[in-house]
Amino acid sequence: MMHIVRRDEARILGTITYFEAPPLKALDLVNHAFYTRTGRVNHGVNFSPDFGAGEYDERVHFNRELVVRTFGFDPQGLITMDQVHGDRIWTIDKPLTPSQPCSNCPADALLTDQRGIAIGVLTADCVPILLVDPRHPVIGIIHAGWRGTLLGIARKALVKMIHHFGTHPGDLLLAIGPSIGECCYEVDEAVMGSFRSSQWNWRAFSRPKGEHKWSMNLAQANIEQLQGLGIRDEQCCWIRICTACNTDIFFSHRAEGPATGRQISFIQLRGDIDRA
């Protein structure tokens, strides 16, 4: 179950509506949010907080400022990726220096054990996935479109956490944010054929929908990958709201076309936690 909250700490600029996962919030270990497209600037005017699809301009800068002001961390500490719909994973296991790039690494998953670094993804139908290992602690974030899902990005990210950071799957908590639902995500025979030829249990997340058409549950496909590594249902918090059905709240590539905006999701290990 998720809930919508607003934060007023960013009142110098404005506020953006976002979702939180109660199990993650209850940890008192991380900051996190699944942002929406709805916001209000400081003089009370509604606006749409778009985080762009790769471009970085004054509008995107303003919206990133809202995020960092809301949660009170350094603007340079919000790390996003050059998302390429692949299976590359970027691991941050040491403090970043001022000269290191913050937002241009080609990857579709980020993992870190560094306190104070917020890692984020931009989506407009693809599945944002947050991972938390509270034992070590380590966090991860995944951008999963159909290509990344086919390549096993969720499974590979967890395997990386296991081998690189010592994560045990039984300790993990994950939160899946708003994404396109099975109700709206229709794929053709070429896409479905790729999944049938893969290792994945495609029958668990797809069904026929007329001649050469299939409905796909993209979030469920990624859950299936993680369950294959021992993740249980009770470890997963899933916000089941379709972005394509709710374009008043979320940007949707499928419903609105490629020129639509992108919402941001992020997670951060709090800087005041005890690592001893």
C-alpha distance (Angstrom), angle and dihedral (degrees) to the residues before:
residue distance angle dihedral
M1 . . .
M2 3.79 . .
H3 3.75 132.5 .
I4 3.79 134.7 -158.0
V5 3.77 117.9 -121.3
R6 3.75 137.4 171.7
R7 3.77 126.8 -144.8
D8 3.81 122.2 -150.2
E9 3.80 98.8 -167.0
A10 3.82 89.5 96.2
R11 3.81 93.5 57.0
I12 3.81 91.1 129.3
L13 3.80 87.0 72.2
G14 3.79 107.3 13.7
T15 3.80 140.7 -98.9
I16 3.80 138.1 -79.1
T17 3.79 125.1 -156.3
Y18 3.77 115.5 -121.7
F19 3.80 143.4 168.1
E20 3.80 126.6 -120.8
A21 3.81 130.6 -162.4
P22 3.83 108.3 -126.0
P23 3.86 94.7 -147.2
L24 3.81 90.7 54.8
K25 3.77 93.1 44.1
A26 3.79 90.6 49.8
L27 3.81 90.1 59.1
D28 3.80 91.0 70.1
L29 3.80 83.9 -149.7
V30 3.79 105.7 98.3
N31 3.77 143.0 35.5
H32 3.78 112.1 -137.7
A33 3.80 142.4 157.3
F34 3.79 143.7 175.0
Y35 3.80 101.6 -145.6
T36 3.80 124.8 -150.4
R37 3.80 131.8 -150.3
T38 3.81 93.5 -104.0
G39 3.79 124.1 96.7
R40 3.77 147.1 142.0
V41 3.80 128.1 -137.7
N42 3.78 121.9 -136.7
H43 3.82 95.2 -88.8
G44 3.81 92.2 55.2
V45 3.82 100.2 -100.3
N46 3.81 117.0 139.2
F47 3.79 117.4 -123.5
S48 3.80 138.7 169.0
P49 3.82 112.4 -110.9
D50 3.79 102.1 -143.1
F51 3.81 117.2 -178.7
G52 3.78 94.2 -167.3
A53 3.79 133.8 -125.5
G54 3.78 99.4 -95.6
E55 3.79 101.8 -43.2
Y56 3.80 119.6 106.6
D57 3.79 115.8 -152.7
E58 3.81 139.2 144.3
R59 3.80 91.5 -77.2
V60 3.80 92.6 54.2
H61 3.81 90.6 44.0
F62 3.83 90.3 53.6
N63 3.79 92.4 50.2
R64 3.80 93.4 47.4
E65 3.79 87.6 51.4
L66 3.80 88.9 55.9
V67 3.80 90.6 54.1
V68 3.80 96.1 48.4
R69 3.81 93.6 42.9
T70 3.80 90.9 50.1
F71 3.78 93.0 55.8
G72 3.80 97.4 29.7
F73 3.78 103.6 -122.5
D74 3.79 135.9 129.4
P75 3.85 113.5 -78.3
Q76 3.82 88.2 -134.0
G77 3.79 88.2 57.9
L78 3.83 94.9 69.4
I79 3.81 105.2 94.2
T80 3.79 122.2 -169.7
M81 3.80 131.6 170.2
D82 3.76 141.0 -125.5
Q83 3.80 91.7 -111.3
V84 3.80 111.1 -145.3
H85 3.84 102.7 172.3
G86 3.78 91.5 -111.6
D87 3.80 138.9 108.5
R88 3.79 102.7 -98.1
I89 3.81 115.4 133.0
W90 3.80 123.5 -155.7
T91 3.83 114.2 -152.2
I92 3.80 121.2 -161.2
D93 3.81 107.6 -167.7
K94 3.78 100.4 152.0
P95 3.82 134.9 47.5
L96 3.79 114.1 -77.9
T97 3.80 118.4 -119.8
P98 3.82 122.8 -138.6
S99 3.80 90.3 -107.6
Q100 3.81 95.0 56.4
P101 3.83 118.8 101.1
C102 3.78 115.5 -106.7
S103 3.77 105.4 -168.0
N104 3.78 114.0 17.6
C105 3.79 107.8 72.3
P106 3.83 110.1 123.0
A107 3.81 103.5 -124.7
D108 3.80 143.1 112.0
A109 3.80 99.7 -144.5
L110 3.79 134.2 44.8
L111 3.81 126.9 -162.8
T112 3.79 127.6 -175.6
D113 3.79 143.9 163.5
Q114 3.80 92.2 -169.9
R115 3.79 118.0 117.6
G116 3.78 118.6 -126.4
I117 3.82 96.5 19.5
A118 3.81 112.6 120.3
I119 3.80 113.3 -154.9
G120 3.79 118.8 -160.0
V121 3.80 146.3 -179.3
L122 3.80 132.0 -156.3
T123 3.80 118.7 -137.2
A124 3.79 143.2 172.9
D125 3.85 100.9 176.7
C126 3.82 101.2 -22.8
V127 3.80 117.2 108.9
P128 3.83 119.3 -96.4
I129 3.81 111.4 -156.1
L130 3.80 126.0 -170.4
L131 3.81 120.4 -160.2
V132 3.80 126.1 -165.5
D133 3.78 128.3 -175.6
P134 3.82 101.3 -171.2
R135 3.78 94.1 -176.7
H136 3.80 99.0 67.1
P137 3.16 92.4 9.3
V138 3.80 115.5 -118.1
I139 3.81 132.4 148.9
G140 3.78 134.7 -159.6
I141 3.77 139.4 -174.8
I142 3.81 127.7 -159.3
H143 3.80 134.8 -163.2
A144 3.82 106.8 -155.1
G145 3.79 121.4 -174.9
W146 3.77 120.7 160.2
R147 3.80 93.4 -84.7
G148 3.79 93.4 49.9
T149 3.79 90.0 44.9
L150 3.79 90.9 51.5
L151 3.81 88.9 51.2
G152 3.80 90.7 50.4
I153 3.80 98.9 -114.3
A154 3.85 94.2 162.6
R155 3.79 94.1 48.3
K156 3.81 92.5 44.8
A157 3.80 91.9 49.8
L158 3.79 91.7 53.8
V159 3.82 91.6 45.4
K160 3.81 87.5 52.8
M161 3.80 90.2 51.4
I162 3.80 89.9 50.5
H163 3.80 96.1 49.4
H164 3.80 100.5 34.1
F165 3.80 102.2 36.6
G166 3.81 103.7 20.4
T167 3.80 96.1 -114.2
H168 3.79 116.9 171.6
P169 3.83 112.2 -147.3
G170 3.79 91.1 -133.8
D171 3.81 90.6 62.6
L172 3.80 95.5 52.0
L173 3.79 127.3 109.3
L174 3.79 120.2 -168.4
A175 3.77 135.8 -172.9
I176 3.79 123.9 -161.3
G177 3.78 115.5 -156.1
P178 3.80 134.3 -151.7
S179 3.80 114.2 -52.2
I180 3.75 139.9 149.6
G181 3.79 111.8 -61.8
E182 3.77 132.0 -137.2
C183 3.80 86.5 -103.9
C184 3.82 91.0 69.3
Y185 3.80 106.8 19.8
E186 3.78 107.2 95.2
V187 3.82 120.3 169.5
D188 3.78 132.2 -172.7
E189 3.78 130.3 -119.8
A190 3.82 92.6 -93.0
V191 3.81 92.4 59.8
M192 3.79 93.5 40.4
G193 3.79 90.9 48.1
S194 3.79 89.6 56.8
F195 3.80 90.3 55.4
R196 3.80 93.0 45.9
S197 3.80 88.4 54.0
S198 3.80 92.1 49.3
Q199 3.80 131.6 83.8
W200 3.81 92.3 -105.3
N201 3.80 125.6 107.9
W202 3.81 92.6 -116.0
R203 3.82 93.8 176.9
A204 3.82 88.8 67.6
F205 3.81 93.7 63.7
S206 3.81 107.8 24.9
R207 3.77 140.9 55.8
P208 3.82 135.0 -176.2
K209 3.77 117.2 -93.7
G210 3.77 110.0 -175.4
E211 3.80 128.2 -51.8
H212 3.84 112.4 -16.1
K213 3.82 91.2 -16.0
W214 3.78 129.8 112.7
S215 3.78 136.7 -174.1
M216 3.79 113.1 -136.1
N217 3.79 130.5 -163.2
L218 3.79 99.2 -150.1
A219 3.81 95.7 -177.2
Q220 3.79 91.5 50.7
A221 3.81 90.1 50.3
N222 3.80 89.7 59.0
I223 3.80 92.5 44.7
E224 3.81 87.9 53.9
Q225 3.81 89.6 55.0
L226 3.80 92.4 51.9
Q227 3.80 93.4 44.2
G228 3.78 86.9 56.1
L229 3.81 86.4 66.3
G230 3.79 93.8 50.1
I231 3.81 103.6 -86.1
R232 3.81 111.4 149.5
D233 3.80 128.3 -146.1
E234 3.80 92.2 -110.4
Q235 3.82 90.5 59.6
C236 3.80 92.0 60.1
C237 3.82 127.6 80.3
W238 3.81 111.1 -169.0
I239 3.79 126.7 -173.5
R240 3.79 102.0 -149.4
I241 3.79 100.5 -159.4
C242 3.79 118.1 127.4
T243 3.79 113.3 -131.5
A244 3.81 92.3 -154.8
C245 3.82 92.1 53.4
N246 3.81 93.0 47.4
T247 3.79 108.5 46.4
D248 3.79 89.8 150.1
I249 3.83 86.3 70.1
F250 3.82 104.9 24.6
F251 3.78 139.4 34.1
S252 3.82 112.8 -114.7
H253 3.79 126.3 -165.7
R254 3.81 92.0 -167.3
A255 3.81 95.4 48.7
E256 3.81 99.8 35.8
G257 3.80 106.1 25.6
P258 3.82 133.3 -114.5
A259 3.82 94.1 -59.2
T260 3.81 92.0 67.9
G261 3.79 120.9 109.8
R262 3.78 131.8 -104.9
Q263 3.79 130.6 -118.8
I264 3.79 120.8 -145.9
S265 3.79 130.2 -129.3
F266 3.79 121.8 -171.9
I267 3.79 145.7 172.2
Q268 3.81 130.7 -162.6
L269 3.78 135.0 -175.4
R270 3.77 103.9 -125.8
G271 3.77 114.2 -112.0
D272 3.79 94.8 -133.8
I273 3.80 99.1 58.3
D274 3.79 122.1 118.4
R275 3.82 110.7 -112.1
A276 3.83 95.1 179.0
